[in-house]
Amino acid sequence: MNLRNNPDLLDQLAASHALGTLRGGARRRFETMARENAEIRARALVWQECFGSMTELLPADRPSANVWKRIEIQLNSVRQQAAAATSSPSSALVEQLRRALSLWRSAAMAGGLAAAAAVLVAVRLDGQVEQQGTALAQARTQEATLTAQLQQTSAQLQQTSVQLQQSANLEYVAVLQDDAAAASILVTFDPVKRQLTMKRVGGYQEASDKSLQLWALPPSGGPQSLGVMGPDRMMQVSAAAGQVADVPALAISLEPKGGVPPGSGPTGPILFKGPLLKTTL
């Protein structure tokens, strides 16, 4: 047992050792540990000093009248035998009586010390119980707080999962037509993958020195470029959801090879246009 890691138990054993209530093998083991460990030895000395100083606070306890009467009777008997006996036996008897009186006083003092020690230990234990009760109440409060936070986080995760599920089934579609209402370009947008797909569905083919450029037509402000189509029948470009999700319509203009630079609006004619529709798969 490592008493240095258990100061409360160390104090209890040191107090019992100082009072004399720690006996037998337990007392011998404690004394062995005290000889080998300076910290344990120091605690034992502190408790011995504590109880030693408490004896000064105890009131004087006078023997009862019966005790004095018995002593007086024994002393008278000694005086009567003094003439017929040597001084050594009478001196031995007087010394025996004095020792008996000393033992009685020591027993009375030990009883007072034991009572005082019991009160001190009870006060310490009561303080420890109160501290443990406070710590338990704080732990329960923290547990309730963490439980509430966990429930709130779980609800948020569930809501996010629903939103992601809805987004996974959501797609934007636009069929861009010419002035004769003939479908020419099919545009789809996947908000989860953030991928914009443009596919030629008509027979229009621009000249080699020209390019088709896709534009978002927001409710306010000028057109915003979403990409330039190459000669292939289908192409895909990356686009943020904010560039497409709130746009009511798309359009394609005929521009110089490579398209117009970012920040500029269309410079050529608008060939195809159409509304952007939100669909659920």
C-alpha positions in Angstrom: 0.0 0.0 0.0 1.4 3.4 -1.0 0.4 5.7 1.9 2.0 8.7 0.2 -0.7 8.6 -2.4 -3.5 8.4 0.3 -3.0 11.3 2.7 -6.3 10.7 4.5 -5.4 7.1 5.3 -1.9 8.2 6.3 -3.4 10.7 8.8 -5.8 8.2 10.3 -3.0 5.6 10.8 -0.6 8.3 12.3 -3.3 9.5 14.7 -4.1 5.9 15.8 -0.4 5.3 16.3 0.0 8.4 18.4 -3.1 7.5 20.6 -1.9 3.9 21.0 -5.1 2.4 19.4 -3.1 1.0 16.5 -1.8 -2.3 17.8 -0.3 -5.6 16.9 0.9 -6.3 13.4 -0.7 -3.1 12.0 1.4 -1.0 14.5 4.6 -2.8 13.6 4.0 -2.4 9.9 3.3 1.3 10.3 6.5 1.8 12.4 8.5 -0.1 9.8 7.2 2.2 7.0 7.9 5.3 9.2 11.5 4.2 9.6 11.9 3.7 5.8 9.9 6.8 4.6 10.6 10.3 5.8 7.1 11.6 4.8 5.3 8.9 6.9 7.7 9.5 9.8 7.0 13.2 9.7 3.2 12.7 9.8 3.6 10.3 12.8 5.7 13.0 14.6 3.1 15.7 13.8 0.3 13.7 15.3 2.3 12.8 18.4 3.1 16.5 18.9 -0.6 17.4 18.3 -1.9 15.0 20.9 1.0 15.9 23.3 0.0 19.6 23.2 -3.6 18.7 23.8 -2.8 17.4 27.3 -2.1 20.9 28.4 -5.6 21.9 27.6 -7.2 19.2 29.7 -8.6 20.3 33.1 -7.2 18.9 36.3 -9.1 15.7 37.4 -8.9 15.2 41.1 -9.2 11.7 42.6 -12.5 11.0 44.4 -12.7 11.0 48.2 -12.8 7.2 48.2 -9.4 7.0 46.6 -7.9 9.4 49.1 -9.5 7.4 51.9 -8.0 4.1 50.7 -4.6 5.8 50.4 -4.9 7.2 53.9 -5.8 3.7 55.3 -2.8 2.2 53.6 -0.5 4.9 54.8 -1.8 4.4 58.4 -1.1 0.7 58.1 2.4 1.5 57.0 3.0 3.8 59.9 1.8 1.1 62.4 4.3 -1.4 60.9 7.2 1.0 60.8 8.4 0.3 64.3 8.7 -3.5 63.7 10.0 -3.4 60.2 12.9 -1.9 58.4 12.7 1.2 56.4 13.2 -0.6 53.1 9.9 -2.6 53.1 7.9 0.5 54.1 9.6 2.6 51.5 8.8 -0.1 48.9 5.1 0.0 49.9 5.0 3.8 49.7 6.6 3.6 46.3 4.0 1.1 45.2 1.2 3.4 46.3 2.7 6.3 44.5 3.0 4.2 41.3 -0.7 3.2 41.6 -1.7 6.8 41.9 0.5 7.7 38.9 -1.1 4.9 36.8 -4.6 6.1 37.7 -3.7 9.7 36.7 -2.2 8.4 33.4 -5.3 6.4 32.7 -7.5 9.4 33.3 -5.4 11.5 30.9 -5.4 8.8 28.2 -9.2 8.7 28.4 -9.4 12.4 27.8 -6.9 12.2 24.9 -8.9 9.4 23.3 -12.2 11.4 23.5 -10.5 14.5 22.0 -9.0 12.5 19.2 -12.4 10.9 18.4 -13.9 14.3 18.1 -11.1 15.5 15.8 -11.4 12.5 13.6 -15.2 12.8 13.4 -14.8 16.5 12.3 -12.3 15.6 9.6 -14.5 12.8 8.3 -17.6 15.0 8.3 -15.7 17.6 6.2 -14.6 14.9 3.7 -18.2 13.7 3.3 -19.4 17.2 2.7 -16.7 17.8 0.0 -17.5 14.5 -1.7 -21.2 15.5 -1.7 -20.4 18.8 -3.3 -18.2 17.1 -6.0 -21.0 14.6 -6.7 -23.5 17.4 -7.2 -21.2 19.2 -9.6 -20.6 16.0 -11.5 -24.3 15.4 -11.9 -24.8 19.0 -13.1 -22.0 18.5 -15.7 -23.6 15.2 -16.8 -27.0 16.9 -17.3 -25.3 19.7 -19.3 -23.4 17.2 -21.5 -26.6 15.2 -22.0 -28.4 18.3 -23.2 -25.6 19.2 -25.6 -25.5 15.7 -26.9 -29.2 15.7 -27.6 -28.9 19.1 -29.4 -26.0 17.9 -31.5 -27.9 14.7 -32.4 -30.9 16.8 -33.5 -28.6 19.0 -35.6 -26.9 15.9 -37.2 -30.3 14.5 -38.0 -31.4 17.7 -39.6 -28.2 17.9 -41.6 -28.7 14.3 -42.8 -32.2 15.1 -44.0 -30.8 18.2 -45.9 -28.1 16.2 -47.5 -30.5 13.5 -48.5 -32.7 16.1 -50.1 -29.7 17.7 -51.8 -28.6 14.3 -53.1 -32.0 13.9 -54.9 -32.0 17.5 -56.3 -30.9 18.5 -59.7 -31.2 21.6 -61.9 -32.2 21.3 -65.6 -32.4 23.8 -68.4 -33.3 23.2 -72.1 -31.9 26.1 -74.1 -33.8 26.9 -77.3 -33.3 29.2 -80.3 -35.8 31.8 -81.4 -37.8 29.0 -83.2 -38.2 27.1 -79.9 -35.9 24.3 -81.1 -33.9 22.7 -78.4 -30.2 23.1 -78.9 -28.4 22.8 -75.5 -29.3 20.6 -72.5 -27.8 22.0 -69.3 -27.9 20.1 -65.9 -26.3 21.0 -62.6 -25.6 18.6 -59.7 -25.4 20.7 -56.4 -23.8 17.8 -54.4 -21.0 17.2 -56.9 -21.0 20.9 -57.9 -20.9 19.8 -61.5 -22.4 21.6 -64.5 -23.0 19.5 -67.7 -23.6 21.0 -71.1 -24.8 18.7 -73.9 -25.6 19.6 -77.6 -29.0 18.2 -78.6 -29.5 20.2 -81.8 -27.6 20.5 -85.0 -26.0 23.9 -84.5 -22.2 24.0 -84.9 -20.2 27.2 -84.5 -17.4 28.3 -86.8 -13.8 27.3 -85.9 -13.0 30.8 -84.8 -16.0 31.1 -82.6 -17.0 29.6 -79.2 -20.3 29.1 -77.4 -20.3 30.7 -73.8 -22.8 29.8 -71.1 -24.3 32.6 -69.0 -26.3 32.7 -65.8 -29.0 35.4 -65.8 -29.5 36.4 -62.2 -32.6 38.4 -61.0 -30.5 41.5 -60.6 -27.1 42.5 -62.1 -25.5 41.5 -65.3 -25.0 38.0 -66.8 -22.3 35.8 -65.1 -20.2 33.4 -67.1 -20.5 29.7 -66.2 -18.1 28.3 -68.8 -17.1 28.1 -72.5 -18.1 25.1 -74.6 -15.6 23.3 -76.8 -16.3 21.5 -80.0 -17.2 18.2 -78.3 -20.8 17.2 -78.0 -20.8 17.2 -74.2 -18.6 18.9 -71.6 -18.6 19.3 -67.8 -17.3 22.2 -65.7 -17.2 22.9 -62.0 -19.6 25.5 -60.5 -20.6 26.6 -57.0 -24.2 26.1 -55.9 -24.5 29.9 -55.3 -23.7 30.5 -59.0 -26.6 28.4 -60.2 -29.2 27.6 -57.5 -30.9 31.0 -57.4 -30.6 31.8 -61.1 -34.0 31.8 -63.0 -32.6 31.4 -66.5 -29.5 30.5 -68.6 -28.3 31.7 -72.0 -25.6 31.0 -74.6 -23.9 33.6 -76.7 -21.6 33.3 -79.7 -18.2 34.7 -78.8 -14.7 34.9 -80.2 -12.6 31.7 -79.9 -12.1 31.0 -76.2 -14.9 33.3 -75.0 -14.8 36.7 -73.4 -12.6 37.2 -70.3 -14.0 36.9 -66.7 -15.9 40.0 -65.5 -17.1 40.9 -69.0 -20.6 40.4 -70.3 -21.6 38.8 -73.6 -20.3 40.6 -76.7 -21.9 38.4 -79.4 -25.5 37.6 -80.1 -27.6 35.4 -77.7 -28.3 32.2 -79.6 -30.1 30.0 -77.1 -31.8 30.6 -73.7 -34.3 29.0 -71.3 -35.4 28.8 -67.7 -33.5 26.8 -65.1 -35.8 24.4 -63.3 -35.3 22.6 -60.0 -36.2 18.9 -60.2 -36.2 16.1 -57.7 -34.9 12.7 -58.9 
